[in-house]
Amino acid sequence: MEPNINHLLKIATELAITIKQVEATATLLDEGATVPFISRYRKEVTGSLDEVQVAAIRDRMEQLRELDKRRESILKSIRDQEKLTPELEEQIMAAETMTALEDIYLPYKPKRRTRATIAREKGLEPLAQRLFEQESFDVASEAANYISEEKEVKDTDAALAGARDIMAEWMNENAEARATMRQLFEKKGVFKSRVMMGKEEEGQKFKDYFEWDEPIEKAPSHRILAMRRGESEMVLMLTAQPDEEEAVAKLEDMFVKGNNAASEQVRLAAKDCFKRLLKLSMETEVRLSSKKRADEEAIRVFADNLRQLLLSSPLGQKTVLALDPGFRTGCKLVVLDKQGKLLHNETVYPHTGQGKAAEAGQSVKYLVDRYEVEAVAIGNGTASRETEAFVNSLKLPASVQVVMVNESGASIYSASDVAREEFPDYDVTVRGAVSIGRRLMDPLAELVKIDPKSIGVGQYQHDVDQSALKHTLDDVVMSCVNAVGVEVNTASKQLLTYVSGLGPALAQNIVEYRNQNGPFRTRTELKKVARLGDKAFEQAAGFLRIRDAAHPLDSSAVHPESYPIVEQMAKDLGVTVKDLMQKEELRKQINLKNYVTDTVGLPTLQDIMSELAKPGRDPRQTFEAFSFTEGVNEIKDLREGMKLPGIVTNITAFGAFVDLGVHQDGLVHVSHLSDRFVNNPHDVVKVGQKVEVTVLEVDVPRKRISLSMKGDPNAAKPAGGGGSGKKGNRREKEEEPMDDFQAKLAKLKGMFK
């Protein structure tokens, strides 16, 4: 598809970049290139646009093309009605938003039978037209001319009422009037929330909104979504309107042009127009626009949190013993090899009596010794702290790390089709324990198997636009997967699915090829995979890694198309490519300007040099183990003033939730996140970050824990690893929003409005 020059101009202006950059990016996108591929391997073409800018161009181009489709549909409709004038066509072509376009189309839009339609059928439009002109004349005498038994116009009052109906519809369909009313609703409208009679007890979770007024323009995302949920659950009555007198006065100012009897009829029509027509349609619009704004903020927050969680520090390839804790039903135990393959599973009962505990301890120590276990992963759900204490009491070798692992979503995975396909001969308990162990080894590789909405880092995730949420979260997962890179010989089908250029079908074909032919030995061998053509190879190859491959660059992020450049560099120095990768002194001898061509510039050459220095480098931070405070296992163990270590599990607009190891997350309100003023909690903390908190208040009956991070020296430092969450008993963190990617993208999208 040839990019529209007007679209290119508009996007270039909005994003403050050149038309050439927009056109090049749009062309690449239309040819099927992905955002990660374009931003990583086509810097010369786009002028080094980053992921955020490429994604913004993609999204804006889609918006403008949808606008053009609607424009063409409207032009056709009006043309078919034989009502299209050059002036009207010019207006339609000039409309820059969907709202403006629909306002212009409204008078021509096929509609159901209205009061104005009925009045026209009674022949009252000429009367309405004369009244609307507001010249001085005898209104009653003129109206009497339209009395007709045949047309059911019984008297002058009926004639004038019908004429007012027609005038009210004209006002309602006037684009300028609608724009004025829309601005009034948006700028001066107020949300009014009231509890429905008899719902006071049933709706206690919405108590804050039983009698709540708030300007629409200033209402934050979480409160808009909370009020709307209260309304949908039939607990709250919600309106979104400005002062009615002010609204009517604005309409009168627009349409009442005199001070005579005809003008009085226009005044009455304006009042009726607002109350009967505009108020309802404008309230519907402002509710939709505020919901869209709230959705965008909630989705941005979810995306920020998800990115941070996906990029949590991996333990790496270690032999792991994983425990999914439980009291009466025991702890499901599994042992995984360095690639995450299941080696052993059994159930132990450390919490059902002294004899069982001793037996469980012997089993754990035997398995640690037999399989040379390097780490123990313990899910952080029910009985987690007790299980951690049990494992620590076994005095395992000091080299064995004991780590509490966030198990949010593990139960979803264990019952999923993915888990059944992977472990058809094992029940959900074994699958859940495997997921916990693998999540410690590589959070990203395991979490991609779970619907992001089940991971537990969202805000009103079921209330927001599900299509927009999926689009954004898919973007985040793809960005993270390609930023880290994927080992093609060990990656799951789910992980491969998110690699640039692949998708579910090619991911499945890669796994099948691997199963039938053994591990890939070179990147070029990928071309033998069914239906993986040159285009898919171009998009995917740079993000796929082959450890210990014949060609040393196959384990790096250097794209195969750039291999000849590196080989020429090595040849010019009289060394091998492997020598270049291993010896810094050789790389320092390279003058990059000697390798610049028409298609390869310094940005790509600099990326190549960085990759040669640290081939296949994982951008995630080094893993660091984490431990909760011993003896603080339940909410009743907490006391005001306690200083405790914790893990950030979720971030919202109003603060951060922190796991203290007591099976109930505490809230650090935004006002207690830092000694300095905090506008965006993501500026201070990240999901998975280790922090130190002070307990401010504990409400055991309501399971509420209030915390402070003021004075915490770690407040602005990213986490090293570990993680936490709840299974089954986590309070939904929604009463009251990953990094710079989503923040920048949101800012750029804001320019489009």
N, C-alpha and C positions, 0 to 999 in steps of 0.2 A: 504494500500500500504506500503510495506516494504521500509523504507528509504535507499537510496543508500549510502554505506559507504564512497564513494569518495565525495559525496555531503556533508556528515556530516563533513568530514575532512576539506574540503574547507571552509565551512561556519564557523566552529569553529575557523579556522585560521584567517579568515577575521574579525570576530567579537571579537576575543580575548577572547573566552569562551571555555569551555570544550566540547568534543564530546558528553559526557553524557548529557549535558544540551541541545545541539542541537537535539540529538536523542529523548530525552523525549518530547521536544516541538514539533518536527515534528510528532511524534506518536500521541500526543494529537490533533494536527491540523488535521491529517488524519482521526482521529476518530470523527471529527465534532466539536471539542471544539473551542470556539471563543477566539479572542485575549483578550478581557476584562476578561473572565472567567479564562483563563490560568494564566494571570498575577495577578489576585486577589485571586483565590482559589486553585491554584496548585503550590504554592511557593516551597514546599518541593520537588516536582517532578522536577521542572526546575532550582532549585538553586536560587530562588528569581529573575528570570528575569523579567524586567518591560515590559510595553506595547510596548515601542519602540523596544526593543530587540526581543520580540516575533513577532511583525509585520515584522521586518527585516528578521527573519528566514523564516517566511511564504513567503515573496516576493522573497527572494533569492532562496528558494526551488522551487518555481514556475518557475523562470528563468532557473534554471539548468535542470529541467524536460523538459521544452520546448526545450532547447539545445539538450538534449538526443533524443527527438522525431525527431528533424531535422537531427541529426547525423545518426539515424537509417534509415531515409528516403533516405539520401544521399548514405549511404553504399549500400542500396538495389538497387538504381538507377545505381550505378557504377558496382555493381555485375551483374545486368541484362545486362549491356553492355559488360560483360566479360573483364573488364579492371582493376579489383581490384587486386592490388598486395599487398603482406604483408607490404611493405614499405609504400604504400599509405594508407592502413588501419591503420597503426600505426600513421601516420600523422593526419588522421581524428579523431582517438580516443584521440589524445593529444590536439586537438584544444580546447581552453578554452573560446572562444567567438563566437558569431554567425557570426561576420565579418570574423574571421579567418577561420571558417568552410566554409563559402561561397566562400572565395578566393581559397581554395583548390579545391572546387567543380567546379569552373567556367570553367576550360577546358573540363569538362565532362558533363556540363549542356546542355541539348538539346537547340539548338538555331536556330533562323531564318537563312535564307541564307544570308551570309555576303560576303564581297569582298574576304576575305581569302578562304571561301568555294568555291567560283567560281574559284579562282586561283588553288585550289587543284584539282577541276574537270578538269582543263586544264593541269594537270600533272606537276605543277610547284613546288610541295613541295620538291623534291630532290634538285632543284636549290636553294631554300630557305635554306635548311639544309646545303648545301655546303658553301653558303655565310655566314651563321650564325657562321660557324666554323672559318671563317676569316683567312684561310690560303692564301698564295700568289699563285695566278693563274690568267690566262687571263679571266677576268670576261666576256668580250664581246663575246669571242669565246665559252665559256661555255654556255652563254645565248642563243647563236645562235642555239645550239642543241635542243632548246625547241620551235623553231618557227614551227608553224603548222597551215595551213589554216583550216584544219578540226576542230581544237580546238580553232580557232579564236585567235591565238597568232601570230600577224602579223609581229613583228620584235623584235629585242633584247630589245628595250625600253619597249615593252609590256610585255616581259618575266620577265625583272627585276622589273617592276612595280608590277606584280602579286606576285613575290617572296617577295617583300617588304611588300605587304599586308599580306602575311602569317607570316612574321617575326614580323610585328606590332601586329598581334593578339597574337602571342606567348608572346611578351612583356606585352601586356595588361592582359594576363591570368596568368602571373607569380606572385605567391603569395608574393614573396619578393619585387618585383617592386611595387606592389599595396600597400603594407604596407609602403614602403618608400614614395610614392606619397601621401598616406593618411596623413602621419605625416607632410609632407611639407604643404599640404593644411590646416591642423589643426593648425600648429605652425606659418606658415608664410603667410597664406592666408589672403586676405583683402576683406571686403565687400565694394563694390562700388555701391553707389545709385545715380541715376541721374533722373531728371524729364523728362517725355516723352513730346515731342514737342506738344505744344498747350494745355497742362494740368496744366499750372502754376496757373491760376485762380481757376479752378475746384478743384485743390488739395491743397489748402492753408493749410489745417490741417497737411499736410506732408511737409510743407515748410522747416523745419529743415533738411530734407533728400534730397532736390533738388540737392545738390552737396556734398555728404558725403562719406568719406573714413574712414574705421575703421578696425583694426585687428580683424579677426574672433575670435581668442582666447580670446580677452578682451571685446568683445561686450556684454553689459548686456542684460538681458532677454527682458526688455521693448523695447529696440531699435531694437533688432532682430525681435520681433513681429510687431513693428511699420513699419519697412521696408517691411516685408513680406505682411502686410496688404496693404501698398501702392502699392506694386506690384500686388496683387490680384485685387485691384480696378483700375488697368490700369493707375495709376498715375506715378509710379516709375519704372525704369528699374534697376534690381538688379543683380549683379554678385558676385561670391565668389571664388576668385582664387589667387594663389601666382604669383610671377613674372614668366612669361613664359620662359624666357631664363634660369633662375635658374632651373626650372623644367626639361626642355629639357636636360640641362647639367647633371643633376643627372641621368637621364635615360641613357645618353651616357656613363657616368662613369660606369654604371652597365653592359652595353651590348657591348660597343665598346672595343675590346681587342687588336686591332692592328692599323697599319697606312698604309693600302694598299687599293686597289680598292674594295675588299670585305668588308673591314671595313667601307668604305665610304657608301656602300649600307646599312649596318647596321645602320650607323649614320642617313641616310635619313629615314630609317624605324622607328628609335626612335623618330625623330621629328614628323613624321606622326602619330605614335602611340599616342603621347601626344595630339596633336592638334585634332585628329579625334576620338580617343577612350578614353584615360585615363582622359583627361581634363573634358569631359562631365560626365563620371561616377563618378570621384572623386568630382567634384563640386556638383553633385546630392547627393553624400554621405555626404559631409561636410555641405550642406544645411540641410539635414535631421538630422545629429548629432547635429548641432547648434540649430535647431528647437526643438529637443528633450531636449537639455539642457535648452533652454529658457522656454519650456513648464514646465519642472520640477520645475524651479524657480518660475514661475508664479503660478503654482498649490500649491507649498509650501506656498507662500505668501497668496493665497486665503484661504488655510487651516488654517494658523495661524490666519487670521482675523476672519474666521468663528468660530473657537473654542472660541475666545475671545467674540464674539457676542453671541454665544449660552450659554456661561457661565456667561452672564450679570446678575447682581443682580436682584432677583425677589422681587416684593413688598410682595408677599405671599397671603394668603387667606383673601382677603378684599372685601367688597362690593364696586364696582367701577362704576362710571358714566363715559362713554367714549364718546368723541365727534370727529367726522370726519369733520373737518372744511370746510367751503365753503362760498363764498360771495353771489352771486345772487341765487344760488340753495339752500342756507341754510346749516346748520350744522346738520348732522345726529347724533342723540343722542340715546344711549342705556344705560340700567342699567343691570349690571351683579351681581349675588350673589357671595358668597365666593368661590363657585366651578366653577365659570365662566358661569353659566346657565343664559340665557337671560330672564330677568324679564319684561322689558319694552322697547319700542322704539318709537321715534317720530322725527319730523324734526322741528328745531327752526331756526329763522331768525334774529340773533342779528346784522347783518350788512346791513339791507335793510330799515333803517329808525328808528326814535326814538320810534315810537309806537311798532314796531315789536321787537325792542331790549328790551323794558320794558316787553313785553309779554314773550319773551324768558327767561329773568331773573327770572320772576315769576315761570316759568315751572321748571327751573333748581333748584331753591331754594326749591320748593315744593317736587321735586323728591329726593333731598338730605335729606330732613327731613323725607319723607315718608319711604324711603328704608334704612335710616340710613347709607347713603353713607360715606365711609371712605377715598376715593381718587377720583380725577377727572383726567382722562387720555385724553390728547389732541393730536391728530395726528399732525405731524410737516410739513404737506404739505401746500398748498395754504390756506391763511387766518389764519394760525396757531397762529402767534403772536397777531393778532387782536382778535382772539377768546380767547387766554390766558388773554389778557387785559380785555376783557369783563367778563370772569369768576372771575378774581381777583377783579373787581369792585363790585361784588355782596356781598362782605364781608361775605363769607361763614364761618362756625365755624373754628377756628384755627386748630382743629384736622383733618380737611379735607385737604389732600395734593393735590396740583395742579401740575401735572407732564406732561411735553412735551415728547411724545413717538415717537421713530423712526418708521415710518410707511412704510418703504421700503418693498415692496412685499405684502403689505396688499391688494392692488388692484388685484394682481395676485391670492392671496388666494380667494378673494371674488367672482371671476369668475370661480374658479376651481371646479372639480367634488367633491372634498372633502367638500367644502363649500356648494355645492348644496345638497349633501347627508346629511350634518349636519343641514342645514336650508332650506329645500325645499320650505317653504312657505314665504320666505323673499327674497327681492331683494339684489343686490350687495352692495347697500349703507349700509344696515343694517349689512350685513356680514362683510364689511370693518370696521365698527365702533366696532363690536364685537371683531374682530381681534386686533384692537388697544388696547382695554381694557384688553383683555387676555394677550397681549404681556407685558403689565405693570405688571400683576400679576405673570406670569411665562414665560419669553422670550423663554426658551428652549421648553416648551410644545407647544407653538404656532408656533415657527419657523420651527419645524420639519414637519409642514403641507405644507411648501412652498419649491419648488425646490431651493436649495442653490444658484443656479446661478441667481435667481431673487431677492436676498436679498441685492445686491448692494455693496459687499465688495471684488469684484474680480479685476483682472488685465488682460485684453485681454482674458476674460474667453471664448469667443466664437471662439477664434483663436487656442486655445490649443487642444491637443488630448482629445476628449470628453470622451473616455473610461477611460483613466487614471485619468481625472478630477473626473468622477463619483466615481471611485474606492476609490480615496483619500478622497473625501468629505463624502462618506458613512462611511468610517473608522472614520472620525472626529465626525460625528453625533453619531455613535454607541458608541464611546469612551466617549463623553460628557453625553449621556443619561444614560449609565451604571455607570459613575462616580457619577452622582447625585442620581440615583435610581428613581424608578417609583411607584407611588401610584396606585396599580392595580385597585382599585374601582372607580377611577375618571379619569384615563388616557384615552386619545383618542386612536383610532385604530392606528393612525399614530405614536404616541409616543411609543406604545407597540411594533410596528413593529421593532423598533431599539433595543429592549431589547435582550440581548444575548440569542441565542437559539430559538427565536420566528420567526419573519418574518411576512409577510402580512396575510397569511392564519391562523396561530395560533392566531395572534392578533385579527383578525375578530371573531374567535371562542370564544375567551375570552370575547369580548364585547357582543356577542350573549348570552353566558352563563350568564353573569352578568345581561343582560336585562331580561332573562327568570327566573332567580333564585334569583335575588337580589344580594347585595354585598357579596364578598367573606369574609368568617369569619376566615379562616385559609389558610396558604400557601398550605397545603396538599390537600385542596379542588381543587386547580388548576389541579390536576390529573384527575378530573372528566370532564375537558374540552375536547371536541372531538379532537382526534388525538394528544393531548399533553401527550406524553409518558414519560417514566423515563428519557430518554436522554435529552429531551427538558426541563423537570423539573429541572434536575441537572444544566443545563446551565443557566436557567432563574431565578430560585427561589431566589438566593441571591440578585438579583438586583430589585426584586419586593417587595413592602412594603404594609402591611395591617395595617392601623391605627386603634388603639383600638381593636386589635385582642385578641382572648382568650389567645394565647401564647404570652407573651411580646416580645419574640425575632422575631416574625413575622413582627414587625415594624422596624427592624434593618437590617444591612448588614451582620449579622451572617448567614452563610449558614445553612439550615436545617440539613445537614450532620454533623454539629458541635454542634447541640443542646445537644446531650448526654454528650459532654464534659462540657458544661456550667452547665447542670443539675447536673453532678457529682461534680463540684466545689461548687455549692450551697448546695448539700447534705452533702459534707464534712464539711461545715461550719455550718450546721444545720439551713440554711435559705432558702428562695425562690429565684428563678431566678430574680423576680422583686426586691427583696431586694438587690441583687447584683448590679442591674442596677441603683438603687437609692442611694446606700451608698458607698462612696469612701473608708471609713475605712474598709469595708468588703473586697473590691477588693484588698486592700493593704496586706491583710493576705494571699493571694493566692501565692503559690510558683509554678510558671509555669512549672518548671522542673519535678514536680510530675505528669504532664499530658502529657508529651512527649511520643509518641508511635512510632511504625515503620512507620506510615503514617502521623502522625501529629507532626510537629516540632515547634520550638519556633517562626518562622515567622508567622504561622497561629495563634498560641496562643496569640502572641502580638497584632495581628489584632483584635482578639476577645476581648481582654481587652480594646483596644481603642474604639471599638464599644459599649461595655457595658457602658463605661463612657459617650459616646454621641451617643446613638442609633439613627440611621437614619439621622445623622447629614448631613445637606446640605453643600457641600464644597464651594458653591458660597458665595461671599462676601455680607455683610449686605447692604440693599438698602439705598441709600441716594438721596433725591430729588435734583433737579438742576434747576436753573433759569437763563435765558439769561438776558442781560442788558436791562432794560426798556428804551424805546425810540429809540432803534436801531433795526429797523424792516426790513429795506431794504438795498440793497447794497449802495444806494446813501446816507444813513445815516452814512456810515463809513468815517473816516478821518485818515490820516497817523498819527501814534503816539498813537492812541487809545489803551488802555489796556482793553481787554474784556475776559470774561469767555467763554469757548466753549467745545464742545464734539467731540472727535476723531471719525470720521465715517469710515475712510478707511486708510490703511497703504500700501505704495508701497515701492519699492526699493529706490525711489528718495525723499521720504518724507511722510508726513501725511496730510490727509485732515481733516479739522475741521469745524464743524457747529457752526456758530455764531448767528443763528436765523434770517438770512437775506435771506433765500431761495436760497443761493448759497454758497457752501462750499469754504473755503479758503485753500490755500496750505502752509504748513510749509515745506520748502525745507529741505533736510537732513542736510544742512550746518547751518540751523537755529533751529534745534531741541534741541540743548543743548549747554552749554558753553564749553563742552568737545567734542573731536572728536567722531563722530558717524559712525560706519561701517554698523550696521543693525538697522534701525528705530525701530524694535520690541524690541530692548534692552532699548529703552527710553519710548515708549508709547504703549498703548494697545487700541484696538477698544472699544469705549464706555467710555474711560477715560475722566475725567474732567480736563481741562487744562486752563491756562491763557496765552493769546497770545497778541502780539503787532502787530498792523497793519503796515506793511511796505509800501505797495503800493496798490492802488485800480484802476482797469481799468474797468470802468462801461460799455463802449460799448462792450468789449469782455467778460464781466462777469468774470474777473480774480481778485482774492484777494490774495495778498502775505502777509504771516504772519511770525512771529518769536516767538519762545518759549524760547529764551535765557534769563536766569535769572528767569525762572519759577520754584519755589520751588517744584511744584507738578509733575515735568517732569518724574520722575522715579517711581511715585506711581500709583498703579492700581486704576481704577475707582470704585466708590461705586454704581452707578446706573444711571438712566436717560438714555438718548440716543437720537440720532437724525439722520436725513437723509433727502432726498428730494423725492418728488413725482412728476414725470413728468419733472421737470426742473433742475435736477441735471446734471452737466457737467460730461461726462464720464471720470473717473479718470485714464487715461491710457497713456498720452503722454510719459511719461518717463518710498514689496512685502509686533503661537498663542502661542504659548507658546513653551516651550522647546521640546514638543513632536515631532513636525514636523521638527524642527531644528536638533534634534538628529537623527531622522529617515533619513533625507536627508544626514547627515554626514555618517551614517552607509551604506546607499546605495552607497555613493560615493566610498566606499572601494571596491565595487564589480567590478568597471570598470577597 
